[in-house]
Amino acid sequence: MEPSLIDWTFQCIDSKNAPINPPADLRTAVSQIKQLPPLPGIATRIMKLAADPLADANKLAAIVELDPLLTTQVIRWASSPLYGYKGKITSVHDAISRVLGYQFVFDLVLGLSALSPLKAPIEGIIGTRAFWTHALASSHLMSDLNKKQPVEDRFATQTVFFVALMHNIGLPLLADQFPKEFKILSHLADTNPTLNLYSLEKFALGVDHTELGSWLLKSWDMPPEVVEVVYHHHNPHYRGSHYQLNLLTYLSDSLLTRLNIGENHETNNIDQVIQELQINPVDCDNALTKLQNELDNIKAMVGICLNS
């Protein structure tokens, strides 16, 4: 990125007379990227398993065990206090069949392996620790909120879980592809905690994590409903084919700000979204309280994701 954009960004923070439009933005650089990070081999195998009518715990375990790090993560995950299993887990197959279940491990490993090639700082307001804390908190909260919808409107559990994990994938992609710009954005977010990150990205970079994330997932041939939510999850007015899943994601992100998890999400439309999803506001409060009681365990599991 041109130095003049950096100068302009800080000018805008410090001066009322800064120019309205930036002299350059990331769009040009993004358009010149020749190749996005490919979907890792393990993730590709797992995606193919989704189309296998004979897929089972044995086949999934065999794929996971090709990667020693993923194997360790899944076993440690199943052994965590969050799931309360009293026995000893010694294999991926045990983790799947006794504790976590096939679909949960499928989605978890797909998310972990898909994100593995994206190199981003661990710490910081938008670092990978914050990313995973938000992703895992989202998976719990969105799952609970989904159960509070009318039965006929509920989404498949695996869809909710995967959307929760992946909807902010544009942030680690930004860090991976544009580390200098990511550092600037991280600094701006840290020094302006009351500003909405999505707006700050547009202001400082001219592109945002929803655009980058949806672009990456399209290149990986991810399900269209996931790509759609990745692109629109900051827009509660979107009314495309999967808009209710998008609303559920928006609601979850809005509620998480009450626990200081995730970015400073815009929440002006939260009451309207709750009403449209036909969820009782009391259920939202109860789900958030439940999540708050699970946060210590979730943060411990973030360490597993980061292999710390």
SEKEVEX-502928 format. One record per residue: residue in one letter; x, y, z of N, C-alpha, C, CB in turn. Coordinates in steps of 0.02 Angstrom, whole numbers, plus 50000, padded with zeros to 5 digits. Glycine has a CB too. Layout:
residues N
AXYZXYZXYZXYZ ...
***
This chain:
residues 308
M500424994050000500005000050000500445006250000499525000050061 E500225011249964500615017349960500665020750028500315022149909 P501265023550045501335026950109500825032650117502035029750115 S500615035650061500155041250066499485039150097500025044249997 L499285032750089498665030450120498745030150195498465023750092 I499325027950218499455027750290499425034950318500145024450305 D499755039550283499745046450305499035049150308500175050850259 W498655047450256497965049850253497545047150311497635047850186 T497645040650326497255037550379497365041050446497435030150385 F497995042350462498125045550526497945052950524498865044750545 Q497975056050465497735062850457496995063250474497855065350385 C496625058350450495895058350462495735057650536495575052650423 I496155054250572496045053550644496195059950680496465047850672 D496715063450658496955069250695496705076050669497695069250693 S496415076150609496255082550579495545082650551496745084250525 K495205088250559494545089050530494585090950456494165094450568 N495185092550432495265094850364495565089550317495705100950363 A495555083250339495835077950297495395076850236495905071350337 P495665074550181495265073350121494735068050133495715071150064 I494185068550097493625063950108493795056850085492995066450071 N494115056250028494265049650000495015048050006494055049349927 P495185041750019495885039950024496215040349955495965032850053 P496865041549953497215042049889497285035349854497895045049899 A497215029949891497255023149862496935018449911497995021049846 D496775012449890496505007549937496735000549918495735007949941 L496504995749956496724988849946496414985649884496564984750006 R495894988649857495544985449802496014984049743494974989849778 T496454988849728496914987749673497384981849688497324994149660 A497644981849749498104976349768497744969649768498414977749838 V497114969649793496724963449795496614960849724496064964649830 S496454965349679496314963249610496924960449575496044969149571 Q497514961949602498134959649571498414953249601498654965049576 I498074950649652498294944349681498174938849630497914942749747 K498694935149615498654929949563498334923549589499344928549536 Q498454921949653498204915649679498084916249754498694909949664 L497504914049775497344913749846497654907449876496584914049857 P497744907449943497994901349973497534895449957498064902150050 P497804889849934497384884149916497094880849979497774879049876 L496534877549970496244873750025496724867950041495534871150007 P496944867350104497424862150121497164855150104497594862450195 G497644850550096497474843750075496984840250122498094839750070 I497084840950188496634837750236495924840450227496874838850308 A495854847050220495204850050212494874847650147495264857750212 T495264846950095495004844550031494734837350039495544844749977 R495104833150074494884826250086494224826150126495424822250124 I494174830650175493574830850216492974833250175493674835450277 M493084838250132492544840550088492304834850043492774846550046 K492764830850017492564825149975492174819950015493184821949943 L492354819350079492004814550122491264816450130492344814250191 A491114822950125490424825150132489984822250078490394832850129 A490274820550020489894817749964489894810049964490174820349898 D490204807050014490254799750018489664796950057490924797650052 P489214793250024488634790650060488814785450113488154787450010 L489424782950111489634777950160490104780950213489984772150125 A490124787550216490554790850265490344788950336490524798550256 D490854787750377490714786050447491304788250490490584778350455 A491264786750554491774788850602492464785950584491584786750672 N492474779850558493104776750539493454780550483492994769450518 K493074782450432493364786050375493594792950396492854786450318 L493184796350437493374803050459494004802650503492794806350498 A494024797850549494604797050593495234795650552494494791450644 A495164791650499495744789950458496034796150424495554784850405 I495604800850404495834807050372496174811550424495254810850339 V495844812350481496124816650534496804814150556495644817050594 E496884807650562497504804750588498074805250539497394797550607 L497944807750478498494809250432498894815350455498224810450361 D498594819250499498904825350524498994824650600498484831650507 P499604823750625499704822850697499454828750739500444821850710 L499514834850713499284840650750498534840650758499514847150716 L498164839250703497434838950707497214833250753497134837950638 T497574827750749497414822050793497454824050866497884816050779 T498004827350883498094829650953497554834550973498784832850961 Q497394839250928496894844250944496204841150957496844849250887 V496004836350915495354833150923495314829250988495204828550863 I495854825551004495854821651066495844826251127496474817051069 R496234831551125496244836351181495564839751187496804841551172 W495254841251130494604844451130494084839951165494374846151058 A494074833651145493584828951174493714827851249493614822251137 S494334828751270494514827751340494414833951383495234825551345 S494214839451353494144845751390493554845551437494074851651341 P493574849451491493024849651540492364851851510493204854151597 L492374855351455491764857951425491274852351408491924861951363 Y491544846351392491114840851372491004835751428491404837351312 G491374836351481491234832451541491304824951535490564834051563 Y491684822651486491764815351479492274812851531492004813551407 K492074807851569492484805551626493004800251606492034802851680 G492894797051549493364791851528493984794751496493034787151481 K494414790351471495034792451439494964791851364495634788251464 I495104797251328495074797351255495784796251228494774804051229 T495864790951189496534789351164496584789451088496754782651190 S496034790451054496044790450980495524795250953495924783250953 V495604796950890495114801350857494444797750853495364803350786 H494454791250840493834787450836493464787850902493974780150817 D493814787250958493504787951024493194794851032494014786651081 A493564799951011493324806851017492674807750978493844811750992 I492634804650919492044805250877491464801250906492194802950806 S491584795050921491034790450939490794791251011491254783450928 R491244793351057491054793651127490864800651151491614791051169 V491144805851120491064812551148490774817551098491724815051173 L491124818751044490974824551002490464823250947491594827050971 G490454817250921489994815750866490324817050798489364819750873 Y490064813550748490364813950681490334820950653490004809150634 Q489744824050652489674830450618490074835950651488944832450614 F490104835850718490484840850753491224840450735490394840050829 V491504834450735492214833650719492334835350645492454826450734 F491874833350603491934834950531492004842550523491314832450492 D491544846350553491554853650545492154856750579490914856650573 L492324854250639492884857050676493544856150637492934853750745 V493654850150613494284848650578494304852350512494364841150567 L493734852950478493724856750416493914864050430493024856350383 G493634866850483493804873750501494534874550520493364876150557 L494774870150563495474870550586495964869850528495614865150638 S495824864950484496294863750429496244869250376496154856950397 A495644871850364495564877150315495934883550336494824878750304 L495934884850401496244890950426496994890250437495914892950491 S497244884050436497944882950453498454886550409498084875650451 P498324887450343498844890850303498854898450310498744889050231 L498354901250344498314908550349498714910850409497574910850355 K499264914150396499714916350449499524923250474500444916250425 A499364923650538499164930050568499454930450638498394930750569 P499554936550664499794937250733499314933950783499884944650751 I499584930750833499154927450882498794932550926499554922650925 E499174937450950498884942150997498624948350961499404944251050 G498284952650998498014958750970497264958450964498324960150902 I496964964250955496234964850955495904961050898496034972150951 I496274959950843496004955950788496494950250770495884960450726 G496894948150818497354942550808496994935950810497904942650860 T497364930450801497034923950797496744921550863497534918850771 R497024923750920496714921950983496014924950989497164924151043 A495964931350971495314934650972494854931550920495394942250958 F495134929750862494734926650809494424920150834495164925350746 W494834915750865494584909250887494114909850947495164904750904 T494264914650991493804915651047493114917551021494064921151095 H493104922150973492464924250943492134918450906492564930150896 A492534914650868492254909150828491944903750872492804906050784 L492294901850925492034896550969491444899051010492584893951014 A491494905251034490914908151070490314908451024491094915151098 S490424910350961489884910650912489574903750901490134913450846 S489994898650898489724891950885489254889750941490294886850878 H489414891551002488984889751059488354894051059489364890651126 L488434900551052487864905051056487384904050997488104912351059 M487654903450937487224902550879486844895950883487634902750815 S487164890850909486814884350916486234884950964487304878950940 D486344888351020485804889351069485244893651041486074892451133 L485424899051007484914903450978484514899850923485234909750949 N484854895650885484514891950832483964887450861485024887650794 K484094884550920483604880150952482994883950978483934876351009 K483064890550985482514894651011482064897250955482794900451050 Q482254896050893481824897850837481254892850831482234898250771 P480714894750797480194889850782480504883750747479634892950737 V480254877850762480564871650737480644871750662480134865650758 E480144874250627480164874150554480684878850524479494875750526 D480934883450565481424888350540482144886850561481234895250566 R482244881550599482914880050624483364877550568482874874950680 F484004879150575484504877050526484854870650549485024882650514 A485134866950502485524861050520486084862950566485794857550456 T486194858850617486704860350668487394861350636486744854750719 Q487564857150588488224857750557488304864250518488344851850511 T487764866650488487794873050451487924878750499487144874250412 V487574878850555487654884150605488364884150632487154883350663 F488614878250648489284877750677489814880250628489434870450697 F489764878150565490274880050517490244887550500490194876050453 V489644890250495489574897550485489874901350543488824899550476 A489744898950604490024902250664490784902350661489784898750727 L491074896750641491804896350638492104900850584492024889250627 M491774901250527492094904050468491884911050449491954899650411 H491384914050481491114920250453491584926250457490474921950488 N492094925850498492594931250500493264929250470492694933550572 I493264924350427493894921750399494274927050360493754915850355 G493934932450339494274937750303494814941250343493774942750280 L494764941050409495274944350451495944940650449495034944850523 P495964934050460496604930650452496854930750380496554923550476 L496394930950331496614931550262496954938250250496014930650214 L496664943650278496974950250272497674950150303496544955550307 A497744947050361498394946750394498894942750353498324943650464 D498654937450321499084933150282499324936550218498724926650265 Q498874939950184499024942850119499314949950124498404942950076 F499114953650175499314960650182499524962150254498734965450160 P500074959350277500264960050348500374967250370500894956250361 K500644971550327500754978550347500084982150358501174982350294 E499624981050311498964984150317498574981450376498564983150252 F498664974950389498344971850447498594975050512498464964250448 K499244976350514499534979550573499244986550584500294979850567 I499164990250529498864996850533498154996350559498875000450464 L497764991750531497064990950552497024988950625496714985650508 S497464984450646497474982250715497614988150762498004976750726 H498084992450742498244998350781497645003150785498855002050752 L497315004150728496735008650726496175005950770496495009550654 A496054999350766495524996350806495684996750880495424988950786 D496324995950897496534996150967496475003150997497254993650974 T496635008150956496615015050980495925018350972497125019250945 N495475014950938494795017650929494285012250945494695020250855 P494265010051008493845004251026493095005451019493985002351096 T492885011751016492165013051009491935012950936492005019751040 L492405012550889492225012650818492095005550794492785015950777 N491615004950749491454998550719492014996350672490784998950681 L492274990250681492844987950641492674987750567493064980950664 Y492084985550550491874985050481491904991950447491154982250476 S491664997150481491705003950454492425006350452491275008650496 L492805004550503493505006550506493905003650448493825004450573 E493764997450431494094994350373493944998150309493874986950366 K493314999650299493115003350239493465010050236492345004250237 F493485013250294493785019950299494535019750286493645022850368 A494875015050317495605014950314495895011150254495885012050376 L495535005950233495825001450182495435001350116495864994550209 G494795003350118494395003250058494114996450041494795005750001 V494264991450083494004984650075493924981850145494484980250030 D493494976850153493374974250220493404966650221492694976550246 H493394963850283493494956650290492924952550261493584954950363 T492334955450253491784951550223491914950250149491114955250232 E492184955150114492344954350044492914949350035492534961150013 L493444950150074494014945650069493824938450087494584948050115 G493434937750141493244931050163492804927450113492894931550229 S492314930850085491864927650037492244925849973491274932150021 W492714930049955493124928749896493524922349906493594934749882 L493824921549965494214915549980493774909349979494574916250048 L493204909650012492774903750018492484901749950492224904950068 K492354906649908492124905049840492664901149803491944911449801 S493284903249811493834899849777493934892749804494484903849785 W493694891449865493744884849895493114880649882493864885449969 D492634883449846492004879949831491624877949894492144873749790 M491624882449943491244881150003490494882049989491474886050060 P490054879250032489334879750020489104886950011488954876450077 P488634888149965488424895049951488134898750011487924895049896 E487794895150056487504898550114488054901150160487044893850153 V488614897650164489174899950205489494906150173489704894350213 V489614905950108489894911650072489444917750080490004909949997 E488804916650075488314922050079488344925550147487604919450066 V488364921550200488384924550267489054927950279488264919050321 V489594925050256490254928250263490234935250233490804923950230 Y489904936050177489894942550143489404947450175489714941650070 H488834944950202488294949450222488184950050298487664947250190 H488604946850339488424946250410488414952850448488894941650443 H488654958150418488594964750450487974968550427489214968950437 N487584965550384487014968950353486364965450373487094969150277 P486004967950423485384964750444484804965950394485174967250512 H484924970250345484394971750296484444967350234484434979050276 Y484944963050231485024958650173484444953750170485704954950177 R484174952750111483594948250103483694943350045482964952350092 G484294940550041484434935549990484164928750011485174935049977 S484384923549976484084916849985484214913850054484354912249932 H484744915850089484904913050155484914918550208485594909450153 Y484464923250201484494929250243484364927650317484004934350219 Q483954922450332483814921050402484434918250438483234915950407 L484834914450403485474912250431485934918250442485814907050386 N485904922950397486294929050404486054933050465486234933350341 L485394933350475485114936850533485334933550598484344937050530 L485344926850599485554923250659486284924950676485464915650650 T486704925450624487404927150634487474934250659487794926250568 Y487084938850630487094945850652486874946350725486624950150607 L486354942650743486114942850812486644940250860485474938650819 S486954934750843487484931950886488054936850895487744925350857 D488284939850841488834944650845488644950750888489044946950776 S488014952850881487784958650919487764957050994487084960850896 L487524951151011487494949151081488184948151111487084942751088 L488654945651071489324944451097489684950851118489734940851045 T489484956451088489804962751108489654964451181489564968451063 R489104961751208488944962851279489444959451325488234960351294 L489784954351298490304950851337491004953151315490234943251329 N491024958451276491664961051250492034955751208492114963451307 I491654951951171491944946951126491824949151054491644939851139 G492354949251015492284951250946492354958750938491624948950918 E492224960950877492284968050861491714971950890492324969050786 N491764978550887491234982950911490674983050859491504990250924 H490254977950863489744976650812489164981550818489484969450818 E488914983850762488334988350761487724984450785488214991250689 T487344987350833486794983650863486124987350859486954982250936 N486074992250817485464996350814484854992350793485565002050766 N484954986950757484384983150730484244976750768484514981550657 I484544975950826484504969550861483784967750881484934969750923 D483384972450903482694970950923482284968650863482364977150955 Q482384971850807482024969950746482224962850724482154974950690 V482864961350730483114954750710482834949250755483884954650710 I482834950550820482554945750868481824944350851482614948350940 Q481454949650836480744948850819480664944850754480414955750812 E481074946350705481004942950640481184935550645481454946350588 L481664933850688481844926850698481364923250745482554926450725 Q480904926950774480394924250821480724920850880479934919250784 I481224924250907481564921950967481354926451025482344921950958 N481214923451082481034927351141481654930951167480724922751196 P481614937551179482204941251206482474938151270482014948451218 V482044935151310482274931951372482724926051355481664929551415 D482564922451302482984916851280483674919251258482644913051223 C483694925151228484344928051209484764929451271484244934551169 D484444932351322484804933951384485044927551418484344937851432 N484614922351419484804916051451485384912651413484194911351453 A485364912851346485894909851307486554913451319485714909951232 L486524919951327487124923851339487404922451408486984931351331 T486964921751457487184919951525487514913051526486584920151574 K487214908351491487504901651486488194901951455487044897051445 L488264905851402488914906551369489424909651416488844910751305 Q489214914651453489674917951500489954912951550489314923751535 N489544908251571489754903151619490234898051588489154899551647 E490244897751521490674893051486491314896151460490294889951428 L491404902651470491944906251438492644903751457491894913551454 D492734902051520493394899651541493584893351502493404898151617 N493104888751494493244882651457493354884051383492674877651466 I492974888751356493054890651286493744893651274492504895651264 K493964897951319494624900951311495174895651317494734906451364 A495054890551358495544885051362495564881251296495364880251420 M494994880651264494964877051201495264881251144494244875251184 V495264887851152495614892051104496354890251104495514899651120 G496624888851163497324886751167497454880351128497514885751239 I496954875851126497024869751087497054871451013496434864851102 C496604875950992496604878050921497274881150901496044883050908 L497574884850947498204888250933498804883750947498254894650973 N498654877750972499174872850989499664875751041499564870850926 S499374879351088499794882251140499784877951203499554889351157 
***
